[in-house]
């Protein structure tokens, strides 16, 4: 397994945390964003990204179907 594969996943997780989840946390604290709404907004982003990258789909012959 090449080094860049786990590194790119780690980098993606850090970018999501920094640019999407941190502003939601700040909004919840500073602007009284409802916690339920914050969680829904956070999960919608993660679900859309997973769906766009075909996460969880079966690989056949090394490709994604």
VEXKEZA-239224 format. One line per 3 residues: number of its first residue (from 1); their letters; for each residue x negated, y, z negated of N, C-alpha, C, CB. Coordinates in Angstrom, 2 decimals. Each point is the difference from the previous one (the first is absolute). Glycine has a CB too. Example, Ala and Ser with C-alpha at 12.3 -4.5 7.8 and 13.67 -1.06 7.14 Angstrom:
2
1> AS> -13.19,-5.69,-7.80,0.89,1.19,0.00,-0.90,1.20,0.00,1.89,-1.17,-1.25 ~ -1.54,2.22,1.97,-0.82,1.19,-0.06,0.77,1.09,-0.73,-1.18,-0.63,2.15
// end
This chain:
65
1> XXX> -0.86,-1.18,0.00,0.86,1.18,0.00,-0.90,1.23,0.00,1.87,-1.23,-1.23 ~ -1.68,2.09,2.21,-0.82,1.21,0.04,0.28,0.92,-1.18,-0.04,-0.18,2.48 ~ -0.96,0.99,-2.78,0.12,0.92,-1.13,1.08,1.03,0.22,-2.41,-0.34,-0.46
4> XXX> 2.60,0.80,1.70,0.91,1.12,0.26,1.45,-0.35,-0.25,-1.62,0.81,1.67 ~ 2.01,-2.09,-1.59,1.41,-0.37,-0.17,0.48,0.29,-1.44,-0.29,-1.78,1.77 ~ -0.36,1.26,-2.82,0.46,0.35,-1.34,-0.19,1.48,-0.32,-0.54,-2.32,-0.71
7> XXX> -0.50,2.90,1.26,-0.25,1.42,-0.24,1.11,0.86,0.60,-2.47,-0.46,-0.02 ~ 2.93,0.10,1.21,1.06,0.79,0.63,1.31,-0.11,-0.77,-1.11,-0.33,2.22 ~ 1.38,-0.83,-2.79,1.21,-0.17,-0.82,-0.11,0.84,-1.26,0.33,-2.33,0.90
10> XXX> -1.48,2.30,-1.55,-0.22,0.80,-1.20,0.13,1.48,0.32,-1.51,-1.78,-0.92 ~ 0.95,2.20,2.03,0.09,1.39,0.40,1.45,0.40,0.27,-2.32,-0.14,0.96 ~ 3.08,-0.72,-0.31,1.41,0.29,0.28,0.80,0.14,-1.29,-0.19,-1.24,2.17
13> XXX> -0.06,0.37,-3.13,0.71,0.08,-1.29,-0.34,1.30,-0.71,-0.01,-2.51,-0.18 ~ -1.24,2.88,0.20,-0.40,1.26,-0.64,0.62,1.21,0.68,-2.14,-1.08,-0.67 ~ 2.23,1.04,2.00,0.61,1.12,0.73,1.48,0.11,-0.32,-1.69,-0.29,1.83
16> XXX> 2.39,-0.85,-1.91,1.42,0.03,-0.36,0.18,0.56,-1.40,0.44,-1.98,1.49 ~ -1.27,1.54,-2.42,0.11,0.49,-1.37,-0.27,1.50,-0.08,-0.69,-2.24,-0.83 ~ -0.32,2.70,1.52,-0.40,1.39,-0.10,0.97,0.94,0.72,-2.36,-0.76,-0.16
19> XXX> 2.75,0.40,1.37,0.77,0.94,0.81,1.50,-0.19,-0.06,-1.93,0.07,1.46 ~ 2.41,-1.17,-1.98,1.44,-0.20,-0.06,0.51,-0.16,-1.44,-0.13,-1.06,2.25 ~ -0.51,0.20,-3.03,0.52,-0.27,-1.34,-0.38,1.09,-1.00,-0.13,-2.42,0.52
22> XXX> -1.05,2.99,-0.41,-0.39,1.08,-0.91,0.92,1.22,0.14,-2.37,-0.82,0.13 ~ 2.67,1.29,1.09,0.95,1.12,0.09,1.38,-0.33,-0.56,-1.25,0.77,2.00 ~ 1.69,-2.01,-1.85,1.29,-0.38,-0.59,-0.06,0.05,-1.53,0.47,-1.47,1.99
25> XXX> -1.58,1.03,-2.55,-0.16,0.06,-1.45,-0.04,1.44,-0.49,-1.24,-2.18,0.06 ~ 0.55,3.04,0.66,-0.05,1.41,-0.36,1.39,0.63,0.11,-2.40,0.12,0.78 ~ 3.14,-0.48,0.28,1.35,0.53,0.16,0.91,-0.47,-1.13,-0.32,0.04,2.48
28> XXX> 0.13,-1.26,-2.92,0.82,-0.52,-1.11,-0.29,0.76,-1.29,0.03,-2.26,1.09 ~ -1.28,2.63,-1.29,-0.37,0.71,-1.22,0.34,1.48,0.08,-1.82,-1.66,-0.36 ~ 1.41,2.31,1.43,0.14,1.46,0.09,1.38,0.47,0.43,-2.39,0.06,0.53
31> XXX> 3.05,-0.81,0.33,1.26,0.47,0.57,1.19,-0.85,-0.42,-1.28,0.87,1.92 ~ 1.10,-1.69,-2.92,1.06,-0.86,-0.54,0.65,-0.87,1.07,0.41,1.72,-1.74 ~ -1.24,-2.30,2.60,0.49,-0.95,0.99,0.53,-1.22,-0.73,-1.65,0.83,1.75
34> XXX> 2.86,-1.24,-1.39,0.60,-1.17,-0.63,-0.88,-1.23,0.24,2.30,0.99,0.29 ~ -2.52,-1.78,-1.32,-0.87,-1.16,0.10,0.47,-1.02,1.02,-0.58,0.37,-2.34 ~ 1.89,-0.59,2.40,0.54,-0.95,0.96,-0.25,0.47,1.42,1.74,-0.68,-1.66
37> XXX> -1.55,1.95,1.92,-0.24,0.54,1.32,-1.48,-0.10,0.37,1.94,1.56,-0.30 ~ -2.81,-1.30,-0.65,-1.44,-0.12,0.24,-0.40,-1.41,0.37,-0.37,1.86,-1.58 ~ 0.94,-2.84,0.88,-0.32,-1.39,0.30,0.52,-0.40,1.38,0.07,-0.53,-2.46
40> XXX> 1.14,0.96,2.79,0.57,-0.32,1.31,-0.86,0.60,1.11,2.31,-0.08,-1.01 ~ -2.70,1.34,0.88,-0.83,0.64,1.01,-1.34,-0.71,0.13,1.12,2.20,-0.47 ~ -1.73,-2.58,-0.64,-1.29,-0.69,0.03,0.12,-1.36,0.69,-0.66,1.18,-2.10
43> XXX> 1.70,-1.93,1.78,0.14,-1.33,0.60,0.39,0.06,1.46,0.64,-0.87,-2.22 ~ 0.13,1.88,2.61,0.36,0.12,1.42,-1.26,0.13,0.85,2.19,1.09,-0.62 ~ -3.14,-0.27,0.19,-1.26,0.13,0.74,-0.71,-1.34,0.10,-0.20,2.38,-0.77
46> XXX> 0.08,-3.10,-0.33,-0.72,-1.26,0.01,0.69,-1.04,0.88,-0.83,0.50,-2.29 ~ 2.15,-0.54,2.25,0.74,-0.95,0.83,-0.14,0.33,1.48,1.63,-0.34,-1.88 ~ -1.57,1.61,2.22,-0.15,0.40,1.40,-1.40,-0.34,0.52,1.66,1.84,-0.36
49> XXX> -2.67,-1.59,-0.42,-1.37,-0.33,0.41,-0.17,-1.51,0.15,-0.85,2.06,-1.18 ~ 1.37,-2.84,0.25,-0.10,-1.46,0.10,0.75,-0.51,1.22,-0.20,-0.15,-2.50 ~ 1.38,0.70,2.76,0.78,-0.43,1.15,-0.70,0.37,1.31,2.10,0.26,-1.35
52> XXX> -2.68,0.94,1.41,-0.69,0.45,1.21,-1.23,-0.85,0.31,0.82,2.31,-0.46 ~ -1.44,-2.86,-0.57,-1.19,-0.83,0.19,0.32,-1.49,0.01,-1.34,1.79,-1.09 ~ 2.62,-2.13,1.16,0.47,-1.39,0.08,-0.51,-0.84,-1.18,0.04,0.20,2.50
55> XXX> -0.02,0.37,-3.67,-0.46,-0.71,-1.19,0.91,-1.18,-0.29,-0.97,2.12,-0.93 ~ 0.37,-3.26,0.63,0.75,-1.18,-0.38,0.44,-0.87,1.16,0.74,1.27,-1.92 ~ -0.99,-0.82,3.15,0.38,-0.82,1.15,-1.02,-1.11,0.21,1.15,1.97,1.06
58> XXX> -0.68,-3.05,-0.52,-0.85,-1.15,0.25,-0.93,0.28,1.17,1.78,-1.54,-0.90 ~ -3.05,1.13,0.72,-0.98,0.15,1.09,-0.09,-1.33,0.74,-1.32,1.76,-1.29 ~ 1.37,-1.69,2.60,-0.16,-1.17,0.84,-1.17,0.26,0.93,2.47,-0.59,-0.14
61> XXX> -3.46,-0.30,0.11,-1.20,0.12,0.82,-0.72,1.32,-0.23,1.08,-1.46,1.69 ~ -1.09,1.93,-2.90,-0.72,1.21,-0.35,0.71,1.28,0.36,-2.03,-1.28,0.29 ~ 3.19,1.19,0.35,0.75,1.20,0.37,1.26,0.12,-0.81,-0.92,-0.14,2.29
64> XX> 1.52,1.27,-2.27,1.23,0.24,-0.74,1.17,-0.10,0.96,-1.20,1.48,-1.68 ~ 2.19,-2.24,1.31,1.19,-0.13,0.86,1.17,0.69,-0.62,-0.83,-2.15,0.86
// end
